Each structure stands twice: as structure tokens, then as C-alpha cells.
Amino acid sequence: MTAEPQRRCDMSLTELVTRYLSVAVEFGIPVALSAFALTPQETERIFTAYDQDYHVSRFLRFSNSVGPSYTIDGQPATHVTIDPQIRSIL
């Protein structure tokens, strides 16, 4: 992981994955972005920062379904799925 997304989003990748797993229980399950308990601005800033980082973004899958919608890197999204291979960069 590069230092830039860490600085821009104020949440480490490890913390992001921990929060994801606290809801999903295992990798590969879509989790509502609202479940991360962040403000809409924080949600958009944090996930956009990681989506713009090549080393991280290849493990994140955003989808647009039912629920509060956020703009992640210019695209609407309601859920994120994290691939288990993200462990290789933690």
C-alpha cells in the first residue's frame, strides 16, 4: 500500500478490512457502505482514495444496489465486496 491513500483517508487498510469482516464475517460478501459507520463524506473520501490506489483497488468490488448511495471515484455505489487476496498486501 502506498502512503498517499493512508494520508488522504485517515483509515488504514487493515482497519478497513477489519470493519468489513466484522459485518461480512468472511471475504467475498457484499457489505453496505453505510455499515462502515462513517459520514457520507468520509465514506466517499476513504473508498475513493483506496479505489484510486492500484495496489488496493484490484481487491475491491463496488456495486450499486438497494440502500444509501455514495459516489466512489465518480461512480455510484452502495456496497463493497473485498477479495480474500487483499491479505497479500496487509
HELIX and SHEET records of a PDB file:
HELIX    1   1 ALA A    3  CYS A    9  1                                   7    
HELIX    2   2 LEU A   13  ALA A   24  1                                  12    
HELIX    3   3 LEU A   33  PHE A   36  5                                   4    
HELIX    4   4 PRO A   40  ASP A   51  1                                  12    
HELIX    5   5 TYR A   54  SER A   57  1                                   4    
HELIX    6   6 PRO A   84  ILE A   89  5                                   6    
SHEET    1   A 3 VAL A  31  ALA A  32  0                                        
SHEET    2   A 3 HIS A  79  ILE A  82 -1                                        
SHEET    3   A 3 LEU A  60  SER A  63 -1                                        
SHEET    1   B 2 TYR A  70  ILE A  72  0                                        
SHEET    2   B 2 GLN A  75  ALA A  77 -1                                        
END                                                                             
